[in-house]
Amino acid sequence: MWQLYQFPLCPFSRKVRLLMSEKGVGYELWRENPWEGRDEFLALNPAGRTPVLHDPEKALTLVDSRAICEFFEETVEKNQMIGGNAAARAEVRRLVALFDENFFEDVTGPLLLEKMKKRVILRQPPDSRALRQAMKLAHEHLYYIDYLLDRRPWLAGATMSLADIAAAAQISVADYLNGIDWAGHEQTRSWYAVMKSRPSFRPLLAERQDGIHPPEHYADVDG
């Protein structure tokens, strides 16, 4: 069986978990704190980043969330997540890149640094200015999601795709860290409530990062 090396607040690991669950691919969770730099983990991925997916029986290791998701998209026919014609597939990939790169750089990454890394690893106080900036930029990203949802049922088109999974993975971590102000974003909030209600999402909502507790609304599938 696949072994997924991850920690609870890694948004890229969450993306892989959601995709694998939606496709019905079984896996075991292996808790990995990449900042510890374990030799055994670095042997699997010298870059020292999660997620890493390893199948010891097949001696196969997959690294990088986009590469992992594309692997299963190519090898598992169930629930296609990058579908449609060439233009539709390009739109899915464009949005996946936007959330993996821009949303993470603007919102999720700073929140993880200020509210997790500084607290749990560095034992430093957070920078309030950095937190305010991350929440401000979160609004800008949510406005864009509102715009997309005003024009189509899901982020990239008529059906759920990897774009929705990538966005929900990033938003879920930011929401866990209480970095999302949902006021004025009813379209996005309704879409996210639908994502949270899916069976694939339930394990994420139940999991906790050591020493950090989410706000009360985090696990509410109606909120």
PAZAPA-4460 file (N, C-alpha, C; in steps of 0.05 Angstrom, whole numbers, plus 32768, in hexadecimal, padded with zeros to 4 digits):
% residues 223
    n_x    n_y    n_z   ca_x   ca_y   ca_z    c_x    c_y    c_z   seq   type   mol
   8011   7FE8   8000   8000   8000   8000   8011   8019   8000     1      M     A
   8007   802E   7FF4   8015   8047   7FF4   8018   8052   8011     2      W     A
   802F   805E   8016   8035   806B   802F   8038   8089   8028     3      Q     A
   8027   809A   8035   8028   80B6   802F   8035   80C5   8047     4      L     A
   804D   80D0   8042   805C   80DF   8056   8052   80FB   8056     5      Y     A
   8048   8105   806D   803B   811F   806E   8038   8128   808B     6      Q     A
   8032   8142   808E   802A   814C   80A9   800F   815A   80A5     7      F     A
   7FFF   815C   80BB   7FE3   8164   80B8   7FDE   817E   80A9     8      P     A
   7FF0   8192   80AC   7FEB   81AC   80A0   7FFB   81B1   8087     9      L     A
   8004   819B   807A   8011   819E   805F   7FFB   81A0   804A    10      C     A
   7FF6   81B7   803D   7FE0   81B9   802A   7FE4   81A7   8012    11      P     A
   7FFD   81A2   800A   8003   8192   7FF3   7FFD   8175   7FF8    12      F     A
   8003   816C   8011   7FFB   8151   8019   7FDD   814E   801A    13      S     A
   7FCF   8163   8023   7FB2   8162   8023   7FA7   815F   8007    14      R     A
   7FB3   816D   7FF4   7FAA   816B   7FD8   7FAC   814E   7FCF    15      K     A
   7FC3   8141   7FD4   7FC7   8125   7FCC   7FB3   8113   7FDA    16      V     A
   7FAF   8117   7FF4   7F9C   8107   8002   7F80   8109   7FF7    17      R     A
   7F77   8121   7FF0   7F5D   8125   7FE5   7F5B   8117   7FCA    18      L     A
   7F6F   811A   7FB9   7F6D   810D   7F9F   7F6D   80EF   7FA1    19      L     A
   7F7E   80E4   7FB2   7F7F   80C7   7FB5   7F65   80BC   7FC0    20      M     A
   7F59   80CA   7FD3   7F3F   80C2   7FDE   7F29   80C3   7FC9    21      S     A
   7F29   80D9   7FB9   7F14   80DB   7FA5   7F17   80C5   7F8F    22      E     A
   7F2F   80BC   7F8B   7F34   80A7   7F77   7F33   808B   7F83    23      K     A
   7F2F   8089   7F9D   7F2D   806F   7FAA   7F48   8061   7FAD    24      G     A
   7F5D   806F   7FAE   7F78   8063   7FB1   7F7F   8061   7FCF    25      V     A
   7F84   804A   7FD9   7F8B   8046   7FF5   7FA7   804F   7FFC    26      G     A
   7FAB   8058   8014   7FC5   8061   801D   7FC6   8061   803C    27      Y     A
   7FDE   8060   8046   7FE3   8063   8063   7FF1   807E   8068    28      E     A
   7FE8   808B   807D   7FF5   80A4   8085   800E   809F   8096    29      L     A
   8024   80AB   808E   803C   80AA   809D   8043   80C7   80A5    30      W     A
   8043   80CC   80BF   8048   80E7   80C9   8065   80EE   80C5    31      R     A
   8069   8104   80B7   8084   810D   80B2   8086   812B   80B6    32      E     A
   8098   8133   80C8   809E   8150   80CD   80B7   8156   80BC    33      N     A
   80B4   8162   80A5   80CC   8165   8093   80E1   8176   809F    34      P     A
   80DA   8188   80B2   80EE   819A   80BE   8101   818A   80D0    35      W     A
   80FB   8171   80D7   810D   8161   80E7   8124   8155   80D7    36      E     A
   8120   8153   80BC   8136   814A   80AB   813F   812E   80B0    37      G     A
   812C   811B   80B4   8134   80FF   80B9   8142   80F4   80A1    38      R     A
   8157   80E5   80A6   8167   80D9   8090   8156   80C6   807F    39      D     A
   8144   80B7   808C   8133   80A4   807D   8120   80B3   806A    40      E     A
   8116   80CA   8073   8105   80D9   8061   8114   80E7   804B    41      F     A
   812C   80F1   8051   813C   80FE   803D   8145   80EA   8027    42      L     A
   8147   80D1   802F   814E   80BC   801B   8138   80B9   8007    43      A     A
   811F   80BE   8010   8108   80BC   7FFD   8105   80D5   7FED    44      L     A
   810A   80EC   7FF9   8108   8106   7FEB   811E   8118   7FF5    45      N     A
   8135   811A   7FE7   814B   812B   7FF0   8143   8148   7FF4    46      P     A
   812D   8151   7FE7   8124   816D   7FEB   8118   8171   8006    47      A     A
   8111   815B   8014   8107   815D   8030   80EC   816A   8032    48      G     A
   80DB   8166   801E   80C0   8172   801E   80AA   815C   801D    49      R     A
   8094   8162   8029   807D   8151   8026   806A   815D   8011    50      T     A
   805A   814C   8004   8056   8130   8009   806A   811F   7FF9    51      P     A
   806E   8107   8005   807C   80F2   7FF7   806B   80D9   7FF8    52      V     A
   8068   80CC   7FE2   8057   80B4   7FE0   806A   809C   7FD9    53      L     A
   8069   8087   7FE9   807C   8071   7FE6   806C   8057   7FE7    54      H     A
   8072   8045   7FD4   8068   802A   7FD3   807F   8017   7FD7    55      D     A
   8083   800C   7FEF   809B   7FFB   7FF3   809A   7FE2   7FE3    56      P     A
   8083   7FD7   7FDE   8081   7FBE   7FCF   808A   7FC2   7FB2    57      E     A
   8083   7FD9   7FA6   808B   7FDF   7F8B   80A5   7FEE   7F89    58      K     A
   80B1   7FF5   7FA0   80C9   8006   7FA1   80C5   801F   7F90    59      A     A
   80AE   802C   7F94   80A7   8044   7F84   80A2   805B   7F97    60      L     A
   80AF   8071   7F92   80AC   808A   7FA2   80A4   80A1   7F90    61      T     A
   808F   80AF   7F97   8085   80C6   7F89   8088   80DF   7F9A    62      L     A
   8092   80F4   7F8E   8097   810D   7F9D   808B   8124   7F8E    63      V     A
   8081   8138   7F9D   8074   8151   7F92   8057   814C   7F8E    64      D     A
   8046   815D   7F99   8029   8158   7F98   801E   8159   7F7C    65      S     A
   8028   816A   7F6B   801E   816B   7F50   8025   8152   7F40    66      R     A
   803E   8149   7F44   8047   8130   7F36   8037   8118   7F40    67      A     A
   8031   8117   7F5A   8022   8101   7F66   8005   8101   7F5B    68      I     A
   7FF9   8119   7F5A   7FDD   811B   7F50   7FDC   8113   7F33    69      C     A
   7FEF   811C   7F23   7FEF   8115   7F07   7FF3   80F7   7F03    70      E     A
   8004   80EB   7F14   8008   80CE   7F13   7FEE   80BF   7F16    71      F     A
   7FDE   80C6   7F2A   7FC5   80B8   7F2E   7FB0   80C0   7F19    72      F     A
   7FB1   80D8   7F0F   7F9F   80DF   7EF9   7FA4   80CE   7EE0    73      E     A
   7FBD   80C7   7EDC   7FC5   80B7   7EC5   7FC0   8099   7EC9    74      E     A
   7FC1   8090   7EE2   7FC0   8073   7EE8   7FA6   8069   7EF4    75      T     A
   7F95   807B   7EFD   7F7B   8073   7F0A   7F65   8081   7EFB    76      V     A
   7F54   8071   7EEE   7F3F   807D   7EDD   7F28   8089   7EED    77      E     A
   7F24   8080   7F05   7F0D   8089   7F15   7F0F   80A7   7F1B    78      K     A
   7EF9   80B5   7F19   7EF7   80D1   7F20   7F0D   80E2   7F14    79      N     A
   7F0C   80E6   7EFA   7F20   80F6   7EED   7F1F   8112   7EF7    80      Q     A
   7F37   811D   7EFE   7F39   8137   7F0A   7F47   814C   7EF8    81      M     A
   7F51   8143   7EE1   7F5C   8156   7ECE   7F50   814E   7EB3    82      I     A
   7F36   8155   7EAF   7F28   814B   7E98   7F20   8160   7E84    83      G     A
   7F10   8157   7E70   7F07   8169   7E5B   7F1A   816B   7E44    84      G     A
   7F16   817F   7E34   7F28   8183   7E1D   7F42   8191   7E26    85      N     A
   7F54   8196   7E13   7F6E   81A1   7E1A   7F6C   81BB   7E29    86      A     A
   7F59   81CC   7E20   7F56   81E6   7E2D   7F4C   81E3   7E4A    87      A     A
   7F3A   81D0   7E4E   7F2F   81CB   7E69   7F45   81C0   7E7B    88      A     A
   7F55   81AE   7E71   7F6B   81A4   7E81   7F80   81B9   7E88    89      R     A
   7F85   81CB   7E75   7F97   81E1   7E7A   7F8D   81F3   7E90    90      A     A
   7F73   81F8   7E90   7F67   8209   7EA5   7F69   81FC   7EC0    91      E     A
   7F65   81E2   7EC2   7F69   81D4   7EDC   7F85   81D8   7EE5    92      V     A
   7F98   81D3   7ED4   7FB4   81D5   7EDC   7FBC   81F2   7EE3    93      R     A
   7FB1   8205   7ED5   7FB7   8221   7EDB   7FAE   8227   7EF8    94      R     A
   7F96   821F   7EFF   7F8C   8224   7F1A   7F9B   8215   7F2F    95      L     A
   7FA2   81FC   7F29   7FB2   81ED   7F3C   7FCC   81FC   7F42    96      V     A
   7FD9   8206   7F2E   7FF2   8215   7F31   7FED   822E   7F41    97      A     A
   7FD7   823C   7F3C   7FD0   8254   7F4B   7FCE   824F   7F69    98      L     A
   7FC0   8239   7F70   7FBC   8234   7F8D   7FD6   8228   7F99    99      F     A
   7FE3   8216   7F8B   7FFC   820B   7F95   8012   8220   7F99   100      D     A
   8013   8233   7F87   8028   8247   7F88   801F   8261   7F94   101      E     A
   800D   826F   7F88   8005   828A   7F91   7FF7   828A   7FAC   102      N     A
   7FE2   8279   7FAE   7FD4   8278   7FC8   7FE6   826F   7FDE   103      F     A
   7FF7   825B   7FD9   8009   8252   7FEE   801D   8268   7FF5   104      F     A
   8029   8276   7FE1   803C   828B   7FE7   8030   82A2   7FF6   105      E     A
   8017   82A9   7FEE   800A   82C1   7FFA   7FFD   82BB   8015   106      D     A
   7FF2   82A3   8018   7FE0   829E   802F   7FE9   8287   8040   107      V     A
   7FE9   826F   8035   7FEE   8257   8045   800A   8256   8050   108      T     A
   801D   825C   803F   8039   825C   8048   803F   826F   805F   109      G     A
   8037   8289   805C   803B   829B   8073   802C   8293   808C   110      P     A
   8014   8289   808A   8005   827F   80A1   8013   8268   80AF   111      L     A
   801E   8255   809F   802C   823F   80AA   8045   8248   80B9   112      L     A
   8053   825B   80AD   806B   8266   80B9   8065   8274   80D4   113      L     A
   8051   8285   80D3   804C   8296   80EB   803D   8286   8101   114      E     A
   802B   8275   80F9   8019   8268   810D   8021   824B   8114   115      K     A
   8031   823E   8103   803A   8223   8109   8058   8222   810E   116      M     A
   8068   8229   80FA   8085   8226   80FC   8090   8236   8113   117      K     A
   8088   8250   8115   8093   8260   812A   808A   8257   8146   118      K     A
   8072   824C   8147   8068   8243   8161   8073   8228   8169   119      R     A
   8072   8215   8157   8079   81F9   815E   8096   81F4   815B   120      V     A
   80A3   8200   8147   80BF   81F9   8141   80D3   820D   814C   121      I     A
   80CE   8227   8145   80E1   823C   814C   80DC   8248   8167   122      L     A
   80C5   8244   8172   80BD   8250   818C   80C0   826E   818C   123      R     A
   80B5   827A   8177   80B6   8297   8173   8099   82A1   8171   124      Q     A
   8095   82BB   8178   807A   82C6   8175   8075   82CC   8157   125      P     A
   805C   82CC   814F   8056   82D2   8133   8058   82F0   812D   126      P     A
   805C   82F6   8113   805D   8311   810A   8041   831A   8102   127      D     A
   8035   832C   8112   801A   8334   810D   8016   8341   80F2   128      S     A
   8029   834F   80E9   8027   835C   80CE   8026   8348   80B8   129      R     A
   8036   8333   80BB   8036   831D   80A6   801B   830F   80A6   130      A     A
   800F   830B   80BE   7FF5   82FE   80C0   7FE0   8310   80B3   131      L     A
   7FE0   8329   80B8   7FCC   833B   80AC   7FCF   833B   808E   132      R     A
   7FE7   833B   8084   7FEB   833B   8067   7FE1   8321   805B   133      Q     A
   7FE6   830B   8068   7FDD   82F1   805E   7FBE   82F0   805C   134      A     A
   7FB1   82FB   8071   7F94   82FB   8071   7F89   830E   805C   135      M     A
   7F97   8325   8058   7F8F   8337   8043   7F90   832A   8027   136      K     A
   7FA6   831C   8022   7FAA   830F   8008   7F96   82F7   8005   137      L     A
   7F8F   82EB   801C   7F7B   82D6   801B   7F60   82E0   800F   138      A     A
   7F59   82F9   8018   7F41   8305   800D   7F43   8308   7FEF   139      H     A
   7F5A   8310   7FE4   7F5D   8314   7FC8   7F59   82F9   7FB9   140      E     A
   7F65   82E4   7FC4   7F62   82CA   7FB8   7F45   82C0   7FB9   141      H     A
   7F38   82C5   7FCF   7F1C   82BC   7FD2   7F0A   82CC   7FBF   142      L     A
   7F10   82E5   7FBA   7F00   82F5   7FA7   7F03   82E8   7F8B   143      Y     A
   7F1B   82DE   7F84   7F1E   82D2   7F6A   7F0F   82B7   7F69   144      Y     A
   7F0E   82A8   7F7F   7EFF   8290   7F7F   7EE1   8296   7F7C   145      I     A
   7ED8   82AB   7F8A   7EBC   82B4   7F87   7EB6   82BA   7F69   146      D     A
   7EC9   82C8   7F5C   7EC6   82CE   7F40   7EC3   82B5   7F2F   147      Y     A
   7ED4   82A2   7F34   7ED2   8289   7F24   7EB7   827B   7F29   148      L     A
   7EAF   8279   7F42   7E97   826B   7F49   7E7D   8279   7F40   149      L     A
   7E80   8293   7F3B   7E69   82A2   7F2F   7E64   8299   7F12   150      D     A
   7E78   828D   7F06   7E77   8288   7EE9   7E76   826A   7EE2   151      R     A
   7E7B   8259   7EF5   7E7A   823C   7EF0   7E76   822D   7F0A   152      R     A
   7E6B   8215   7F09   7E64   8206   7F22   7E7C   81FF   7F33   153      P     A
   7E93   81F9   7F27   7EAB   81F2   7F35   7EC1   8205   7F2B   154      W     A
   7ED8   8204   7F38   7EED   8218   7F32   7EF6   8218   7F15   155      L     A
   7EF9   8200   7F0A   7F04   81FF   7EEF   7EEF   81F8   7EDA   156      A     A
   7ED6   81F3   7EE2   7EC2   81EC   7ECE   7EA9   81E0   7EDA   157      G     A
   7E9E   81CD   7ECC   7E84   81C2   7ED3   7E85   81AC   7EE8   158      A     A
   7E9D   81A0   7EEC   7EA0   818B   7F00   7EB7   8190   7F12   159      T     A
   7EB7   8182   7F29   7ECE   8185   7F3C   7EE7   817B   7F2F   160      M     A
   7EFD   8189   7F34   7F16   8181   7F28   7F2D   8184   7F3C   161      S     A
   7F45   817F   7F32   7F5D   8183   7F43   7F60   81A0   7F4C   162      L     A
   7F55   81B2   7F3D   7F56   81CF   7F45   7F47   81D3   7F5F   163      A     A
   7F2F   81C6   7F62   7F20   81C9   7F7B   7F2F   81BC   7F92   164      D     A
   7F3B   81A5   7F8D   7F4A   8197   7FA2   7F62   81A8   7FAB   165      I     A
   7F71   81B3   7F98   7F88   81C3   7F9F   7F80   81DC   7FAF   166      A     A
   7F6A   81E9   7FA7   7F61   8200   7FB5   7F58   81F9   7FD1   167      A     A
   7F48   81E4   7FD3   7F3D   81DC   7FED   7F53   81D4   8000   168      A     A
   7F68   81C7   7FF6   7F7E   81BF   8007   7F8C   81D7   8013   169      A     A
   7F91   81EB   8003   7F9E   8204   800D   7F8C   8212   8021   170      Q     A
   7F72   8216   8019   7F5F   8224   802A   7F5C   8216   8045   171      I     A
   7F5B   81FC   8044   7F56   81ED   805D   7F6D   81F2   8072   172      S     A
   7F85   81F3   8068   7F9B   81F9   807B   7F9A   8216   8085   173      V     A
   7F94   8229   8073   7F91   8245   807B   7F7A   8247   808F   174      A     A
   7F64   8239   808A   7F4D   823A   809C   7F54   822D   80B7   175      D     A
   7F62   8218   80B7   7F6B   820B   80D0   7F7B   821F   80E1   176      Y     A
   7F8B   8230   80D4   7F9C   8243   80E2   7F8D   825E   80E6   177      L     A
   7F73   825D   80E2   7F62   8275   80E6   7F6B   828D   80D6   178      N     A
   7F73   8287   80BD   7F7D   829D   80AC   7F69   82A5   8097   179      G     A
   7F50   829A   8098   7F3C   82A0   8083   7F25   82B0   8090   180      I     A
   7F1F   82C7   8086   7F07   82D6   808D   7EF3   82D2   8077   181      D     A
   7EDE   82C3   807D   7ECB   82BB   8068   7EB7   82D1   8062   182      W     A
   7EB7   82E7   8070   7EA3   82FC   806C   7EA5   8306   804F   183      A     A
   7E8E   8307   8041   7E8D   8311   8026   7E95   82FD   8011   184      G     A
   7E98   82E4   8018   7EA0   82D0   8005   7E8D   82B8   8006   185      H     A
   7E74   82BD   8002   7E60   82A8   8005   7E62   8293   7FEF   186      E     A
   7E6A   829B   7FD6   7E6D   8287   7FC1   7E83   8273   7FC8   187      Q     A
   7E9A   827E   7FD1   7EB0   826C   7FD8   7EAA   825C   7FF1   188      T     A
   7E9C   8268   8004   7E95   825A   801D   7E83   8243   8017   189      R     A
   7E6F   8247   8005   7E5C   8231   7FFE   7E6B   821B   7FEF   190      S     A
   7E7C   8223   7FDC   7E8C   820F   7FCE   7E9E   81FF   7FE2   191      W     A
   7EAB   820C   7FF4   7EBC   81FF   8007   7EAC   81ED   801A   192      Y     A
   7E94   81F4   8021   7E83   81E3   8032   7E7D   81C9   8023   193      A     A
   7E78   81CB   8009   7E74   81B3   7FF9   7E8D   81A1   7FF9   194      V     A
   7EA4   81AD   7FF6   7EBD   819E   7FF6   7EC1   8191   8011   195      M     A
   7EBC   819F   8027   7EBF   8194   8042   7EAC   817D   8047   196      K     A
   7E95   817D   803A   7E82   8168   803F   7E88   814E   8031   197      S     A
   7E9B   814E   801F   7EA2   8135   8011   7EB0   8122   8023   198      R     A
   7EAB   8108   8020   7EB9   80F4   8031   7ED7   80F6   8030   199      P     A
   7EE2   80FE   801A   7F00   8100   8018   7F0B   8115   802B   200      S     A
   7EFA   8129   8032   7F03   813F   8042   7F01   8139   8060   201      F     A
   7EF0   8127   8068   7EEB   8122   8085   7F05   811C   8095   202      R     A
   7F17   810B   808B   7F2F   8105   809B   7F40   811E   809F   203      P     A
   7F41   8130   808C   7F50   8149   8090   7F45   815A   80A6   204      L     A
   7F2A   815C   80A7   7F1D   816D   80BB   7F21   8161   80D7   205      L     A
   7F25   8147   80D9   7F28   813A   80F4   7F45   813B   80FE   206      A     A
   7F58   8140   80EC   7F74   813F   80F4   7F7D   8159   8100   207      E     A
   7F90   8157   8113   7F99   816F   8121   7FB8   8170   8121   208      R     A
   7FC2   8188   811F   7FDF   818D   8121   7FE6   8191   813E   209      Q     A
   7FFA   8183   8147   8002   8184   8163   8007   81A1   816C   210      D     A
   7FF9   81A9   8182   7FFE   81C3   818E   7FEE   81DA   8181   211      G     A
   7FDF   81D4   816C   7FD0   81E9   815E   7FB3   81E0   815B   212      I     A
   7FA1   81F0   8165   7F85   81E9   8164   7F76   81FB   8150   213      H     A
   7F65   81F0   813F   7F57   8200   812B   7F40   820E   8138   214      P     A
   7F34   8223   812A   7F1C   8230   8134   7F05   821D   8133   215      P     A
   7EF0   8224   8142   7ED9   8212   8145   7ECB   820B   812A   216      E     A
   7ECB   821F   8118   7EBD   821B   80FF   7ECC   8208   80EC   217      H     A
   7EE5   8202   80F1   7EF6   81F4   80DE   7EEA   81DA   80D5   218      Y     A
   7EE1   81CA   80E8   7ED7   81AF   80E1   7EB9   81AE   80DC   219      A     A
   7EAC   81C5   80DC   7E8F   81C7   80D7   7E8A   81C5   80B9   220      D     A
   7E7E   81AF   80B0   7E7B   81AB   8093   7E65   81BE   8088   221      V     A
   7E56   81CB   8099   7E42   81DE   8090   7E4C   81FA   8090   222      D     A
   7E64   81FE   809B   7E6E   8219   809E   7E85   8220   808C   223      G     A
***
